[in-house]
Amino acid sequence: MSIEWVNSAIDDLRAWGRARGVEVDADEVRLLCDYASDYLNVNKLADFTPATFDELLLSIYPRKVIAPPESAEETVAAGRTLVRYLQESGEVGDETAAAMRERLADIETRMPDALADTANFGMAKSLFSSIGPESLEQSIAIPSGEVPDLGEAPCDCPGCTPRPAVRPAAPEELEAELRGVPLLAALDRGAVPYLEGLRAPGDPLGRWAAVVAHLMEGDTGGGVTGSAGVDEELYDLFDMLYRVQAPVPAEVIGEYLEELVEDEVDVPAVLARLAWCGLVRLTGDGAHPAAGLTPAAVWALREHYLALGLDAPQAPDLAEADARGLIEGLLDGVPAELAESDIDRWLAARSPEEAAAQLFDAASGAPAVARGIAVTIVDRLGAGAEPAVRGGLDDPELRPHAIHWLISRGLPAPHLTHDELLWVSVDMLALAMPHAQEAPEIFAENMGASGPPAHLIEEMWQVDHPDVVEVLELLGRSLPDTTTAKAARKARSRAIR
């Protein structure tokens, strides 16, 4: 998925709605755009067609999204808002917009049945209904990129927590980015007092590295951010953003800075000035702004760390790895946008059949979370992968996933046996354990709404799965229903005999 075009589209849609007094369900429209991008090769708003809505709302939504039938009205309403925006912004013509509205009117009568029909459910939806929407969407789980506990500033000594690996942008991309940095343009005019006397190489990247090093370490006296105290703490602030590798909410940045400078900080003004310097990129909306490092800032900070003798590893290009290396690299932690790019380029270098065969081979005998990543990537492949996927029917661990893949594409497939259903239920729950441990309340809530029945849990102890004891322990302490929780604890006791 191209995160940038979706974010930009949602920002424009919100602005359009505010200007016209139109209530915009931005979250629902974002989901439409995300799925269109992921599964229907929609790379910009103008790519939407009437058929896009057919595929999204009658095929992809029923397979991927947990939603009651009555939610169809809300989803279709968001679709109509999107159509109005597409028309008024000139992304589609009047005839196309009229055809879209006609399709949506038909979809509105059919979508509730599609959402309710269990035959439409993909295996992920059927089995992850007890885990939560994040797992249902089958997105790659990236360990990095979460906002950390910012109670203390990260230490900058080499012996402390290592910095995560980063993937610097290509030199030509960085130079193109630097041409649009207002700070550098002002520096050319001699209009940046806190950079007077800076001695920098003549090449663009060398010059930028020198500028950033000075901003991090030099005495800028508040010229950078408008606050002398914040200027003094720029190293720690940017070290934190470098480690997070994701946009951080402005309120979190504010709390962090106020602890460092022990004074109130005008966060919007600070972030605006840092964006002018080409160091951060502002995201989110006016009510919930966030900031993340620009590619140019990531590159320059890594250069600065290396110059200081600090460890600043470079992430490998996973598109050049074999299937096992791709999976292991994703497990090690890659920012989501880089992960998507790596996966797309890895798949582009192989036929669907080759990709599926290599991924299934790497997943055979692997832990549940690695198998989950492999299956998620295979789920993106079209019918050309069928021969390799059918090969997975011979592997007991891959067979349920292969059956799901075939059924979801309307291809002949065997039925799951009861034992296979038990095994894959444990496997899916094992994949969900990291998420459950991080957000136990959400997991418990989802389990209470649509968790496995007690009679199924009672039989799980028989499953020959390396994670069965841990899964049953998780169920025993998470299930809100006392009867099913007791069944899980009883099954666990039998599993460890």
Summary of the structure (lengths in Angstrom):
residues: 497
radius of gyration: 25.4
end to end distance: 46.0
largest distance: 77.1
contacts: 1560
relative contact order: 0.08
helix: 66%
strand: 3%
